[in-house]
Amino acid sequence: MEQHLTVDRKACAGHGLCYGAAPDLVDCDEQGDPVVLADPVPEAQVGEARQVVDMCPERALALEQTQPV
């Protein structure tokens, strides 16, 4: 199963905790909105992705599991 980090841009308030805590998984664009860098999330970084999802105060991040194509 692959893990995909997703961002709900409507819910995001731009706190920046995600790209501050996991700069190899999430960065920000010119407007300060989060951009997912690793899709799918590498197996070795799934734990880090879960931590970032849990720390988002707006619950704007999610880690979704899918079957590989």
N, C-alpha and C positions, 0 to 999 in steps of 0.2 A: 504494500500500500504506500502511496505517495502522500506526503503532507504538504499542504499549500497554505501559506500565510496570506490572509486577505485583509483589506482595509475598507471599512465603511466610512467613506469620506464625509458623509452627512453627519455622522456621529463624532468624528474627530474634531477636537477643539484645539489641536496644535500644541499640546504640551511639550512634545519632543522627547518624551521619555523613551519611546521605542527606538528611535535612531541614536539616542544617546547611550542606551544600554546594549544595543545589538547593531553596531554600524556595518557589520558584514551581512546582515539580513535586511535592514531597513535604512533608507536614506531619506532626505527630503528634497523636494523639487524647488523651483524658484519661488513659489508661493508659500513654502514652508510646510506643504502637505507631505505626508509619508508616502514613500515609494518602495515597494517590495523589490529587493535585489536578487533574492534567491528563490526561484520557483521552478521545480519543487524545492522545498527545504531539504538540504543534505541531511542524511540520517544522523550524522554526528552532531548536528545543530538543532535537532528537534526539541531537545530539552531547553535550550536557550530560547527557541521560538515560543515554547509554552510559557516560560517566565515572562517574556515580553507581553504576551497576550494577557497574562494575569495582572501585570502591573499597570495596564492602561486604565486610567480612571474613568474614561468615557465608554469603555468596552467596545472600542472601535476596531479592535483587531480580533481575528479569529484564526484558528488553525483547523483546516478542514482536511479530511482524509479521503482520498480517491484511489480507485484502481488505476494502475499504470496503463497507458494506451498502447 
